[in-house]
Amino acid sequence: MNKIALSVFLCAFSSSLLFAKDAGIAAPIPSHPSKLSYKKLRWAVPLGSPYRVTLKNGLRAYVAVDSQLPLVQISAYLRCGTLSDPPGKEGMCALLAKLMRTGGTEKYQADTLDALLDLYAMKFGISASEDVLQLSVSFLSDYIDTAFAVMQQVLFHPRFDAIKLEKEEKILIETIRHRFDNPGPTLDMAYQKSMYPCSPAASLATEPSVRRILRDDLANLHRRIFTTGNCIFAVAGEFDRNAMIERLEKLFPVAAGLSDTAFPKISAAPAIKCLVVHKPISQVYVRFGIPLFKRPNADYYAVSVSNLILGGGGFTSRLGTRVRSDAGLTYSIYSSAESNYTYPGTWYVEFFTKSESFPQAMAMALQIIDSLRAKGITDEELSNAKATLINEMPSMFRSPFDIVSTYAWNEYYGRSPSHYKEYPDSIKAVTREAVKRMINKYLDPSAFAYAVVGDTAAIAKYKSDKGFPFETFTPRKTIVPDSIASLP
């Protein structure tokens, strides 16, 4: 080693020692990774109140300054969704969201708007789900004035260009024609139809319903929902907070009051014990479940812990360990206790397996539920589940934008401002007895409703294992995928 190389090596070595000393790295290095120790992370749930403001125009907003990057991020939540589509015009809210972005504005034709957003590298999207219309915008802070000018046009002066409307309708219709090509979406909709018959929660856009939607329908819906009182904003980035509040006050008109927009009342009331969708595939896709509750509900915290132990905890859950890892009957099995503030959710188990192993996998899943009902859970399972749920919380608040968007979402669903601060204590309070009580209260195997997608001939070929009397399920209905939309 020459003198120059030796000098570089000694400088690097001494620098690493100084870094280790400054970083507080203990010496000597442990002989095994299991002996590594770390300082306990002290983290507290950030509050939303320091960021919340009600503007002079009545707009509710969460605003946070974040100068780490020269970027501004915006989310907004409006009370509208596919649940509010008029009967016979299902697909309206989805088309509205799409056309507001692609259909141009009074000032900008559609292609001009696309070019402008590309020129300034702005991301601008509007999406519709069951119970919320969400706006997502991001741009460099240098272009904040331009971005707000574009946002004002898109939000309050959409053109709903007729040519673009025709194009988006054709795209949506083509999507509808292929929505049941894969078994996953087929199972999802079959389950919805089973659980929520004759309900907007199970309504589907069809080719005729999309063709009935007119430009005036979209314009009228837009005027009704894009009001100041119907919206909650979350903004974070590099800007002056007072200046941002002034921009939001100029962007939105003065509110006449909070919106009274409401969704239809929906209840889970399965009328079919088993809905089988015939699809000539080599595997069987299954989801079985039971009606749960609409939040807020005092049982939620114990149910969420119970669900994690049953199947929501991945490979370490009861279902994941026994049906997937030990028996090798499926690549994926999980359970979900839905958290729904708009209408009652369900608690379900879902998996897929080979046709010949379908009876065995089903019987094993039901046996696991029976065991939990009879014997309950262990102290270790309870401790691990509670720790998992609590330790997930910091990931929800990694940045100022995470904080403001999380609290805007929290307020949209009417939760308490202290919801997240109280959440860890609510989880810690769950006991083994409470978990067993929830499992016995809700997971009644005799009340399960089943949705099954697979080859009916192959399913009938293999007799059910003891504990899974599939052949006796009544009422039972067998359909093809194209018939799903016509179910009530």
The 8 nearest C-alpha neighbors of each residue, nearest first, counted from 0:
[[1, 4, 5, 2, 3, 6, 8, 7],
 [2, 0, 4, 3, 5, 6, 7, 8],
 [1, 3, 5, 4, 6, 0, 7, 8],
 [2, 4, 6, 5, 1, 7, 0, 8],
 [3, 5, 7, 1, 6, 2, 0, 8],
 [6, 4, 2, 8, 3, 7, 1, 0],
 [5, 7, 3, 9, 8, 4, 2, 10],
 [8, 6, 4, 10, 5, 9, 11, 3],
 [7, 9, 5, 11, 6, 10, 12, 4],
 [10, 8, 12, 6, 11, 7, 13, 5],
 [11, 9, 7, 13, 12, 8, 14, 6],
 [12, 10, 14, 8, 9, 13, 7, 15],
 [11, 13, 9, 15, 14, 10, 8, 16],
 [12, 14, 16, 10, 15, 11, 9, 17],
 [15, 13, 17, 11, 16, 12, 10, 18],
 [14, 16, 18, 12, 13, 17, 19, 11],
 [15, 17, 19, 13, 14, 18, 20, 12],
 [16, 18, 14, 20, 15, 19, 21, 13],
 [19, 17, 15, 21, 16, 20, 22, 14],
 [18, 20, 16, 22, 24, 17, 21, 15],
 [19, 21, 17, 23, 18, 22, 16, 24],
 [22, 20, 18, 23, 19, 17, 24, 16],
 [23, 21, 19, 20, 24, 18, 17, 25],
 [22, 24, 20, 21, 19, 25, 18, 26],
 [25, 23, 19, 22, 20, 26, 21, 18],
 [24, 26, 23, 27, 28, 19, 20, 29],
 [27, 25, 28, 24, 29, 19, 20, 23],
 [26, 28, 25, 29, 30, 24, 35, 19],
 [27, 29, 26, 30, 25, 35, 31, 24],
 [30, 28, 31, 34, 35, 27, 32, 26],
 [29, 31, 28, 32, 34, 33, 27, 35],
 [30, 32, 33, 29, 34, 35, 28, 36],
 [33, 31, 34, 35, 29, 30, 36, 28],
 [32, 34, 31, 35, 36, 29, 30, 37],
 [35, 33, 32, 31, 29, 36, 30, 28],
 [34, 36, 32, 33, 29, 37, 31, 28],
 [37, 35, 34, 38, 33, 32, 29, 39],
 [38, 36, 39, 35, 40, 24, 25, 34],
 [37, 39, 40, 36, 41, 23, 35, 24],
 [38, 40, 41, 37, 36, 42, 35, 43],
 [41, 39, 42, 38, 37, 43, 393, 390],
 [40, 42, 39, 43, 38, 44, 393, 37],
 [43, 41, 40, 44, 393, 45, 39, 392],
 [42, 44, 45, 41, 420, 393, 46, 392],
 [43, 45, 420, 46, 42, 419, 393, 392],
 [46, 44, 43, 47, 402, 396, 420, 419],
 [47, 45, 48, 44, 49, 420, 417, 416],
 [46, 48, 50, 49, 406, 51, 45, 403],
 [47, 49, 51, 50, 46, 416, 52, 61],
 [50, 48, 47, 51, 46, 52, 61, 63],
 [49, 51, 61, 62, 48, 47, 63, 52],
 [52, 50, 61, 48, 60, 49, 47, 62],
 [51, 53, 60, 54, 59, 61, 50, 62],
 [54, 52, 59, 58, 57, 60, 55, 51],
 [53, 55, 57, 58, 56, 52, 248, 59],
 [56, 54, 57, 53, 248, 58, 253, 254],
 [55, 57, 253, 54, 58, 254, 248, 252],
 [58, 56, 54, 55, 254, 53, 253, 59],
 [59, 57, 54, 227, 53, 56, 60, 228],
 [60, 58, 53, 231, 52, 57, 232, 54],
 [59, 61, 232, 52, 231, 233, 51, 58],
 [60, 62, 51, 233, 50, 403, 52, 232],
 [61, 63, 234, 50, 235, 233, 60, 51],
 [64, 62, 235, 50, 399, 234, 65, 236],
 [63, 65, 236, 235, 237, 238, 240, 66],
 [64, 66, 236, 237, 67, 235, 63, 399],
 [67, 65, 237, 68, 236, 64, 69, 238],
 [66, 68, 65, 69, 237, 236, 70, 64],
 [67, 69, 70, 66, 237, 65, 236, 71],
 [70, 68, 140, 237, 139, 66, 67, 71],
 [69, 71, 139, 140, 68, 236, 138, 237],
 [72, 70, 236, 138, 137, 140, 235, 139],
 [73, 71, 137, 235, 234, 136, 236, 70],
 [72, 74, 234, 136, 233, 135, 137, 235],
 [75, 73, 135, 233, 134, 232, 404, 136],
 [74, 76, 232, 134, 231, 133, 233, 230],
 [75, 77, 133, 231, 230, 132, 131, 134],
 [78, 76, 230, 132, 229, 131, 79, 133],
 [79, 77, 131, 229, 132, 260, 130, 76],
 [78, 80, 131, 132, 130, 77, 83, 224],
 [81, 79, 130, 129, 131, 82, 128, 83],
 [80, 82, 129, 84, 83, 92, 128, 130],
 [83, 81, 80, 129, 199, 84, 130, 200],
 [82, 84, 81, 80, 262, 85, 79, 263],
 [83, 85, 81, 89, 82, 91, 92, 88],
 [86, 84, 88, 87, 83, 89, 91, 82],
 [87, 85, 88, 89, 84, 208, 199, 202],
 [86, 88, 208, 89, 85, 211, 207, 84],
 [89, 87, 208, 85, 86, 212, 211, 91],
 [90, 88, 204, 84, 208, 91, 87, 86],
 [89, 91, 204, 93, 92, 209, 94, 88],
 [92, 90, 94, 93, 89, 84, 95, 88],
 [91, 93, 95, 94, 81, 90, 80, 96],
 [94, 92, 96, 90, 95, 91, 127, 97],
 [95, 93, 97, 91, 92, 96, 98, 90],
 [94, 96, 92, 98, 93, 97, 217, 99],
 [97, 95, 125, 93, 94, 99, 126, 98],
 [96, 98, 94, 95, 99, 100, 101, 93],
 [99, 97, 102, 101, 100, 95, 96, 159],
 [100, 98, 96, 97, 157, 102, 101, 95],
 [99, 101, 98, 97, 102, 124, 125, 153],
 [102, 100, 98, 103, 99, 109, 97, 163],
 [103, 101, 98, 159, 160, 109, 163, 99],
 [109, 102, 104, 108, 158, 107, 101, 157],
 [105, 103, 157, 158, 107, 106, 156, 152],
 [104, 106, 158, 156, 107, 157, 152, 103],
 [107, 105, 104, 108, 152, 103, 156, 158],
 [108, 106, 104, 112, 103, 111, 105, 109],
 [107, 109, 103, 111, 110, 104, 112, 106],
 [103, 108, 110, 112, 102, 111, 101, 107],
 [111, 109, 113, 112, 108, 114, 103, 107],
 [112, 110, 114, 108, 113, 109, 107, 115],
 [111, 113, 115, 109, 110, 114, 107, 108],
 [114, 112, 110, 116, 111, 115, 117, 109],
 [115, 113, 117, 111, 112, 116, 118, 110],
 [116, 114, 118, 112, 117, 113, 111, 119],
 [117, 115, 121, 113, 119, 118, 114, 120],
 [116, 118, 120, 114, 115, 119, 113, 121],
 [119, 117, 115, 116, 120, 114, 121, 113],
 [118, 120, 116, 121, 117, 115, 142, 138],
 [121, 119, 117, 118, 116, 122, 138, 139],
 [122, 120, 138, 116, 119, 137, 123, 117],
 [121, 123, 137, 136, 138, 120, 124, 116],
 [122, 124, 136, 135, 121, 137, 125, 100],
 [125, 123, 135, 134, 136, 126, 100, 122],
 [124, 126, 134, 96, 133, 135, 97, 100],
 [127, 125, 133, 96, 132, 124, 134, 128],
 [126, 128, 132, 93, 80, 131, 96, 133],
 [127, 129, 80, 131, 130, 81, 132, 126],
 [130, 128, 81, 80, 82, 131, 127, 200],
 [129, 131, 80, 128, 79, 82, 81, 78],
 [130, 132, 80, 79, 78, 128, 77, 133],
 [131, 133, 127, 77, 79, 126, 76, 80],
 [134, 132, 76, 126, 125, 75, 131, 77],
 [133, 135, 125, 75, 74, 124, 76, 136],
 [136, 134, 74, 124, 73, 123, 125, 133],
 [137, 135, 123, 73, 122, 72, 124, 74],
 [136, 138, 72, 122, 71, 121, 73, 123],
 [139, 137, 121, 71, 70, 140, 122, 120],
 [140, 138, 70, 141, 142, 69, 71, 143],
 [139, 141, 70, 143, 142, 69, 71, 237],
 [142, 140, 139, 143, 69, 144, 70, 138],
 [143, 141, 140, 145, 144, 139, 146, 138],
 [142, 144, 146, 140, 145, 141, 147, 139],
 [145, 143, 147, 146, 142, 148, 141, 149],
 [146, 144, 148, 142, 143, 147, 149, 150],
 [145, 147, 143, 149, 148, 144, 142, 150],
 [148, 146, 150, 144, 149, 145, 151, 143],
 [147, 149, 145, 151, 146, 150, 144, 152],
 [150, 148, 146, 152, 147, 151, 153, 145],
 [151, 149, 147, 153, 152, 148, 154, 146],
 [150, 152, 148, 154, 149, 153, 155, 147],
 [151, 153, 156, 149, 150, 155, 154, 104],
 [154, 152, 150, 157, 151, 156, 155, 104],
 [155, 153, 151, 152, 150, 156, 157, 225],
 [154, 156, 152, 153, 151, 157, 225, 150],
 [155, 157, 152, 104, 105, 153, 154, 158],
 [158, 156, 104, 153, 99, 159, 103, 155],
 [157, 159, 104, 103, 160, 105, 102, 156],
 [160, 158, 102, 157, 98, 161, 164, 103],
 [159, 161, 102, 163, 158, 162, 164, 103],
 [162, 160, 164, 163, 165, 159, 214, 102],
 [163, 161, 165, 164, 160, 166, 102, 159],
 [162, 164, 166, 160, 165, 161, 102, 167],
 [165, 163, 161, 167, 162, 166, 160, 168],
 [164, 166, 168, 162, 163, 167, 161, 169],
 [165, 167, 163, 169, 164, 168, 162, 170],
 [168, 166, 170, 164, 169, 165, 163, 171],
 [167, 169, 171, 165, 170, 166, 164, 172],
 [168, 170, 172, 166, 167, 171, 173, 165],
 [171, 169, 167, 173, 168, 172, 174, 166],
 [172, 170, 174, 168, 173, 169, 167, 175],
 [173, 171, 175, 169, 174, 170, 206, 168],
 [172, 174, 176, 170, 175, 171, 169, 177],
 [173, 175, 171, 177, 172, 176, 178, 170],
 [176, 174, 172, 178, 173, 177, 171, 205],
 [177, 175, 173, 174, 178, 172, 179, 206],
 [176, 178, 174, 180, 175, 179, 173, 181],
 [177, 179, 175, 180, 174, 176, 184, 181],
 [180, 178, 185, 181, 177, 184, 480, 182],
 [179, 181, 177, 178, 182, 185, 184, 480],
 [180, 182, 179, 183, 184, 185, 178, 177],
 [181, 183, 185, 184, 186, 452, 180, 179],
 [182, 184, 186, 185, 181, 187, 284, 179],
 [185, 183, 187, 186, 182, 179, 188, 181],
 [186, 184, 182, 179, 183, 188, 187, 189],
 [187, 185, 189, 183, 184, 188, 182, 452],
 [186, 188, 184, 190, 185, 189, 183, 191],
 [187, 189, 191, 190, 185, 186, 192, 184],
 [190, 188, 186, 192, 191, 187, 450, 185],
 [189, 191, 193, 450, 187, 188, 192, 186],
 [192, 190, 188, 194, 201, 193, 189, 195],
 [191, 193, 189, 201, 190, 196, 195, 194],
 [194, 192, 190, 191, 269, 195, 196, 271],
 [193, 195, 269, 191, 267, 192, 268, 190],
 [194, 196, 267, 192, 198, 191, 201, 193],
 [195, 197, 198, 192, 487, 193, 194, 201],
 [198, 196, 487, 195, 199, 201, 202, 192],
 [197, 199, 200, 196, 195, 201, 265, 202],
 [200, 198, 202, 201, 82, 197, 265, 263],
 [201, 199, 198, 202, 195, 82, 191, 265],
 [202, 200, 192, 199, 191, 198, 195, 203],
 [203, 201, 199, 200, 198, 204, 89, 484],
 [204, 202, 484, 205, 89, 201, 90, 199],
 [203, 205, 89, 90, 208, 209, 202, 206],
 [206, 204, 208, 207, 209, 203, 175, 89],
 [205, 207, 209, 172, 208, 210, 204, 175],
 [208, 206, 210, 209, 205, 211, 87, 88],
 [209, 207, 88, 205, 87, 211, 210, 89],
 [208, 210, 206, 211, 207, 212, 90, 88],
 [209, 211, 207, 212, 208, 206, 168, 213],
 [212, 210, 208, 209, 88, 213, 207, 87],
 [213, 211, 209, 210, 88, 216, 91, 208],
 [214, 212, 216, 215, 211, 217, 210, 164],
 [213, 215, 217, 216, 218, 159, 212, 161],
 [214, 216, 218, 213, 217, 219, 212, 220],
 [217, 215, 213, 219, 214, 218, 220, 212],
 [216, 218, 220, 214, 215, 219, 95, 221],
 [219, 217, 215, 221, 220, 216, 214, 222],
 [218, 220, 222, 216, 221, 217, 215, 223],
 [221, 219, 217, 223, 218, 222, 216, 224],
 [220, 222, 218, 219, 223, 224, 225, 217],
 [223, 221, 219, 220, 225, 224, 218, 226],
 [222, 224, 220, 221, 225, 219, 226, 218],
 [223, 225, 221, 226, 222, 220, 229, 79],
 [226, 224, 221, 222, 223, 229, 227, 154],
 [225, 227, 229, 228, 224, 230, 223, 254],
 [226, 228, 254, 229, 58, 230, 251, 252],
 [227, 229, 257, 258, 226, 254, 230, 256],
 [230, 228, 258, 226, 227, 77, 78, 257],
 [229, 231, 77, 76, 228, 227, 232, 75],
 [230, 232, 59, 76, 75, 60, 407, 77],
 [233, 231, 75, 60, 74, 61, 59, 230],
 [232, 234, 61, 74, 404, 403, 73, 60],
 [235, 233, 73, 62, 72, 61, 63, 232],
 [236, 234, 63, 400, 72, 64, 71, 62],
 [237, 235, 71, 65, 64, 70, 238, 72],
 [236, 238, 66, 65, 69, 64, 70, 140],
 [239, 237, 236, 240, 64, 243, 140, 242],
 [238, 240, 242, 241, 243, 64, 237, 244],
 [241, 239, 243, 242, 238, 244, 64, 62],
 [242, 240, 244, 243, 239, 245, 246, 238],
 [241, 243, 245, 239, 240, 244, 246, 238],
 [244, 242, 246, 240, 245, 241, 239, 247],
 [243, 245, 241, 247, 246, 242, 248, 240],
 [246, 244, 248, 242, 243, 247, 249, 241],
 [247, 245, 243, 249, 244, 248, 250, 242],
 [246, 248, 250, 244, 249, 245, 243, 251],
 [247, 249, 245, 246, 250, 251, 56, 244],
 [250, 248, 246, 247, 251, 245, 252, 56],
 [249, 251, 247, 248, 151, 246, 252, 147],
 [252, 250, 248, 249, 227, 247, 253, 56],
 [253, 251, 254, 56, 227, 250, 249, 248],
 [252, 254, 56, 57, 255, 251, 227, 55],
 [255, 253, 227, 256, 57, 228, 56, 252],
 [254, 256, 253, 257, 228, 227, 57, 258],
 [257, 255, 254, 228, 258, 57, 227, 253],
 [256, 258, 228, 229, 259, 255, 254, 227],
 [257, 259, 229, 228, 260, 256, 226, 227],
 [258, 260, 261, 257, 229, 228, 256, 78],
 [261, 259, 258, 78, 262, 229, 79, 224],
 [262, 260, 259, 263, 78, 79, 83, 258],
 [261, 263, 83, 264, 82, 260, 341, 130],
 [264, 262, 265, 261, 83, 82, 199, 342],
 [263, 265, 262, 266, 342, 341, 198, 199],
 [264, 266, 342, 263, 198, 267, 200, 343],
 [267, 265, 343, 268, 342, 195, 264, 198],
 [266, 268, 195, 194, 290, 269, 343, 265],
 [267, 269, 194, 195, 266, 270, 196, 290],
 [270, 268, 194, 193, 271, 195, 267, 196],
 [269, 271, 268, 272, 193, 196, 194, 474],
 [272, 270, 474, 273, 269, 475, 193, 274],
 [273, 271, 448, 474, 473, 475, 449, 472],
 [272, 274, 449, 475, 271, 450, 448, 275],
 [273, 275, 450, 476, 475, 477, 449, 451],
 [276, 274, 477, 451, 452, 450, 476, 277],
 [277, 275, 452, 478, 479, 477, 451, 480],
 [278, 276, 479, 453, 454, 455, 452, 478],
 [277, 279, 453, 454, 280, 276, 452, 479],
 [280, 278, 454, 453, 277, 281, 455, 282],
 [281, 279, 282, 278, 454, 453, 283, 182],
 [280, 282, 354, 353, 279, 283, 454, 453],
 [283, 281, 353, 354, 352, 280, 453, 284],
 [282, 284, 453, 351, 352, 354, 452, 353],
 [285, 283, 351, 452, 451, 350, 453, 282],
 [286, 284, 451, 350, 349, 450, 351, 283],
 [287, 285, 349, 450, 348, 449, 347, 451],
 [288, 286, 449, 347, 448, 348, 447, 450],
 [289, 287, 347, 447, 346, 448, 348, 345],
 [288, 290, 447, 346, 345, 448, 291, 347],
 [291, 289, 345, 267, 344, 346, 292, 288],
 [290, 292, 345, 344, 346, 343, 289, 441],
 [293, 291, 343, 344, 294, 290, 296, 345],
 [292, 294, 343, 342, 340, 339, 344, 295],
 [295, 293, 340, 296, 339, 292, 338, 343],
 [294, 296, 293, 297, 340, 299, 414, 292],
 [297, 295, 294, 298, 299, 293, 292, 300],
 [296, 298, 299, 295, 300, 294, 301, 302],
 [299, 297, 296, 301, 300, 302, 437, 303],
 [298, 300, 302, 297, 301, 296, 303, 294],
 [301, 299, 303, 302, 298, 426, 304, 425],
 [300, 302, 304, 303, 434, 299, 429, 298],
 [301, 303, 305, 299, 300, 304, 306, 437],
 [302, 304, 306, 300, 305, 301, 299, 307],
 [305, 303, 301, 307, 302, 306, 384, 300],
 [306, 304, 302, 308, 303, 307, 434, 301],
 [305, 307, 309, 303, 308, 304, 311, 302],
 [308, 306, 311, 312, 304, 305, 309, 310],
 [307, 309, 316, 305, 306, 310, 312, 317],
 [310, 308, 306, 317, 316, 307, 318, 305],
 [311, 309, 334, 333, 316, 318, 312, 307],
 [310, 312, 307, 334, 306, 333, 313, 335],
 [311, 313, 307, 316, 310, 315, 308, 314],
 [312, 314, 315, 316, 311, 319, 310, 333],
 [313, 315, 319, 320, 316, 312, 324, 323],
 [316, 314, 313, 320, 312, 319, 317, 308],
 [315, 317, 312, 310, 308, 319, 318, 309],
 [318, 316, 309, 320, 319, 310, 321, 308],
 [319, 317, 310, 321, 322, 316, 320, 309],
 [320, 318, 314, 316, 323, 317, 321, 313],
 [321, 319, 324, 317, 318, 314, 315, 316],
 [320, 322, 325, 318, 323, 319, 324, 326],
 [321, 323, 326, 318, 319, 328, 320, 325],
 [324, 322, 327, 319, 329, 328, 321, 326],
 [323, 325, 320, 327, 321, 326, 322, 319],
 [326, 324, 321, 327, 323, 320, 322, 328],
 [325, 327, 322, 328, 323, 324, 321, 329],
 [328, 326, 323, 324, 329, 325, 322, 330],
 [329, 327, 326, 323, 322, 352, 360, 356],
 [330, 328, 352, 323, 331, 327, 351, 332],
 [329, 331, 323, 332, 328, 327, 351, 352],
 [332, 330, 329, 350, 351, 333, 323, 319],
 [333, 331, 350, 349, 319, 318, 329, 330],
 [334, 332, 310, 311, 349, 348, 350, 313],
 [333, 335, 348, 310, 311, 347, 349, 306],
 [334, 336, 347, 346, 337, 311, 306, 348],
 [337, 335, 346, 345, 306, 338, 303, 347],
 [336, 338, 344, 345, 335, 339, 346, 291],
 [339, 337, 344, 336, 294, 340, 293, 299],
 [338, 340, 344, 293, 341, 294, 337, 342],
 [339, 341, 294, 293, 342, 412, 338, 295],
 [340, 342, 339, 293, 343, 130, 262, 294],
 [341, 343, 293, 265, 340, 339, 344, 266],
 [344, 342, 293, 292, 291, 266, 339, 267],
 [343, 345, 337, 291, 339, 292, 293, 290],
 [344, 346, 290, 291, 289, 337, 336, 347],
 [347, 345, 336, 288, 289, 335, 291, 337],
 [346, 348, 288, 287, 335, 334, 345, 289],
 [347, 349, 334, 287, 286, 333, 288, 335],
 [350, 348, 286, 285, 333, 332, 334, 347],
 [351, 349, 332, 285, 331, 284, 333, 286],
 [352, 350, 284, 283, 285, 329, 282, 331],
 [351, 353, 329, 282, 283, 357, 328, 356],
 [354, 352, 282, 356, 355, 283, 357, 281],
 [353, 355, 282, 357, 283, 356, 458, 457],
 [354, 356, 353, 357, 461, 358, 458, 457],
 [357, 355, 353, 359, 354, 358, 360, 352],
 [356, 358, 360, 354, 359, 355, 352, 361],
 [359, 357, 463, 361, 464, 360, 356, 362],
 [360, 358, 362, 356, 361, 357, 464, 363],
 [359, 361, 363, 357, 362, 358, 356, 364],
 [362, 360, 364, 358, 363, 359, 357, 365],
 [361, 363, 467, 359, 365, 360, 364, 466],
 [362, 364, 366, 360, 361, 365, 359, 367],
 [365, 363, 361, 367, 366, 362, 360, 368],
 [366, 364, 368, 362, 367, 363, 369, 361],
 [367, 365, 369, 363, 368, 364, 370, 362],
 [366, 368, 370, 364, 365, 369, 363, 371],
 [367, 369, 365, 371, 366, 370, 372, 364],
 [370, 368, 366, 372, 367, 371, 365, 373],
 [371, 369, 367, 373, 372, 368, 374, 366],
 [370, 372, 375, 368, 374, 369, 373, 367],
 [371, 373, 369, 370, 439, 375, 438, 374],
 [374, 372, 370, 371, 375, 369, 435, 439],
 [375, 373, 371, 370, 372, 376, 435, 369],
 [374, 376, 371, 435, 372, 373, 377, 431],
 [375, 377, 380, 431, 371, 374, 378, 381],
 [378, 376, 380, 379, 381, 375, 431, 382],
 [377, 379, 381, 380, 382, 376, 431, 383],
 [380, 378, 382, 377, 381, 383, 376, 384],
 [381, 379, 377, 383, 382, 378, 384, 376],
 [380, 382, 378, 384, 379, 383, 385, 377],
 [381, 383, 379, 385, 380, 384, 378, 386],
 [384, 382, 386, 380, 385, 381, 379, 387],
 [385, 383, 387, 381, 386, 382, 304, 380],
 [384, 386, 388, 382, 387, 383, 426, 381],
 [385, 387, 383, 389, 384, 388, 390, 382],
 [388, 386, 384, 390, 385, 389, 383, 391],
 [389, 387, 385, 391, 386, 390, 384, 392],
 [388, 390, 386, 391, 387, 423, 392, 385],
 [389, 391, 387, 392, 388, 386, 393, 394],
 [392, 390, 389, 388, 393, 394, 387, 395],
 [391, 393, 394, 390, 395, 389, 388, 396],
 [394, 392, 395, 396, 391, 397, 390, 44],
 [395, 393, 392, 396, 397, 391, 390, 401],
 [394, 396, 393, 392, 397, 401, 405, 402],
 [395, 397, 402, 401, 393, 394, 398, 399],
 [398, 396, 394, 395, 401, 393, 399, 402],
 [397, 399, 401, 400, 396, 402, 65, 395],
 [398, 400, 402, 401, 63, 235, 403, 65],
 [401, 399, 235, 403, 398, 402, 404, 234],
 [402, 400, 396, 398, 404, 399, 403, 405],
 [401, 403, 396, 399, 405, 400, 404, 406],
 [402, 404, 406, 61, 400, 233, 405, 401],
 [403, 405, 407, 233, 401, 406, 402, 400],
 [406, 404, 408, 402, 403, 407, 401, 409],
 [407, 405, 409, 403, 408, 404, 47, 410],
 [406, 408, 404, 410, 409, 405, 403, 233],
 [409, 407, 411, 405, 406, 410, 404, 412],
 [408, 410, 406, 407, 411, 414, 412, 405],
 [411, 409, 413, 407, 412, 408, 414, 406],
 [412, 410, 408, 409, 413, 407, 231, 76],
 [413, 411, 410, 409, 414, 340, 408, 341],
 [414, 412, 410, 411, 409, 415, 340, 416],
 [413, 415, 409, 410, 412, 418, 416, 411],
 [414, 416, 418, 417, 413, 410, 409, 419],
 [417, 415, 418, 414, 47, 410, 48, 409],
 [416, 418, 415, 420, 419, 421, 46, 414],
 [419, 417, 415, 421, 420, 416, 422, 414],
 [420, 418, 422, 421, 417, 44, 423, 416],
 [419, 421, 417, 418, 422, 44, 423, 46],
 [422, 420, 418, 419, 424, 423, 417, 425],
 [421, 423, 419, 425, 424, 420, 418, 426],
 [424, 422, 426, 425, 389, 421, 427, 420],
 [423, 425, 427, 426, 422, 421, 428, 420],
 [426, 424, 422, 428, 423, 427, 421, 300],
 [425, 427, 423, 428, 424, 429, 300, 385],
 [428, 426, 424, 429, 425, 423, 385, 430],
 [427, 429, 425, 426, 424, 430, 423, 301],
 [430, 428, 427, 426, 301, 433, 425, 431],
 [429, 431, 433, 432, 428, 434, 381, 301],
 [432, 430, 434, 433, 435, 376, 381, 429],
 [431, 433, 435, 430, 434, 436, 375, 429],
 [432, 434, 436, 430, 431, 435, 437, 429],
 [435, 433, 431, 437, 436, 432, 305, 301],
 [436, 434, 375, 438, 432, 437, 433, 439],
 [435, 437, 433, 439, 434, 438, 440, 432],
 [438, 436, 440, 434, 439, 435, 302, 441],
 [439, 437, 435, 442, 440, 436, 441, 372],
 [438, 440, 436, 372, 437, 441, 442, 435],
 [441, 439, 437, 438, 436, 442, 443, 435],
 [440, 442, 438, 439, 443, 437, 291, 289],
 [443, 441, 438, 439, 444, 440, 289, 368],
 [442, 444, 445, 446, 441, 439, 447, 440],
 [445, 443, 447, 446, 442, 365, 368, 369],
 [444, 446, 443, 447, 448, 442, 272, 289],
 [447, 445, 444, 443, 448, 289, 442, 288],
 [448, 446, 288, 289, 444, 445, 287, 449],
 [447, 449, 272, 287, 288, 273, 289, 446],
 [450, 448, 287, 273, 286, 272, 274, 451],
 [449, 451, 274, 190, 286, 273, 285, 275],
 [450, 452, 285, 275, 284, 276, 274, 449],
 [453, 451, 276, 284, 283, 275, 186, 277],
 [454, 452, 283, 278, 277, 280, 455, 282],
 [453, 455, 279, 278, 457, 277, 456, 280],
 [454, 456, 458, 457, 277, 453, 459, 278],
 [457, 455, 459, 458, 454, 460, 453, 277],
 [456, 458, 460, 454, 455, 459, 354, 461],
 [457, 459, 455, 460, 456, 354, 461, 454],
 [460, 458, 456, 457, 461, 455, 462, 470],
 [459, 461, 457, 458, 456, 462, 355, 455],
 [462, 460, 459, 458, 355, 463, 457, 358],
 [463, 461, 460, 464, 459, 358, 458, 470],
 [464, 462, 358, 467, 468, 469, 465, 461],
 [465, 463, 358, 359, 467, 362, 466, 462],
 [464, 466, 467, 463, 362, 468, 359, 358],
 [465, 467, 362, 464, 468, 365, 366, 463],
 [466, 468, 362, 465, 469, 464, 463, 361],
 [469, 467, 470, 471, 463, 466, 472, 465],
 [468, 470, 471, 472, 467, 463, 358, 462],
 [471, 469, 468, 472, 463, 462, 459, 473],
 [470, 472, 469, 468, 473, 475, 474, 467],
 [473, 471, 469, 470, 475, 474, 272, 273],
 [474, 472, 475, 272, 471, 273, 271, 476],
 [473, 475, 272, 271, 472, 273, 476, 270],
 [474, 476, 473, 273, 272, 274, 271, 472],
 [477, 475, 274, 275, 273, 478, 474, 271],
 [476, 478, 275, 276, 274, 475, 277, 479],
 [479, 477, 276, 277, 482, 275, 476, 480],
 [478, 480, 277, 276, 482, 481, 278, 477],
 [481, 479, 482, 483, 276, 179, 478, 185],
 [480, 482, 479, 483, 484, 179, 485, 478],
 [481, 483, 480, 485, 479, 484, 478, 486],
 [484, 482, 485, 486, 480, 481, 189, 479],
 [485, 483, 486, 482, 203, 481, 205, 202],
 [484, 486, 482, 483, 487, 481, 203, 202],
 [485, 487, 483, 484, 482, 192, 196, 197],
 [486, 197, 196, 485, 192, 198, 484, 201]]
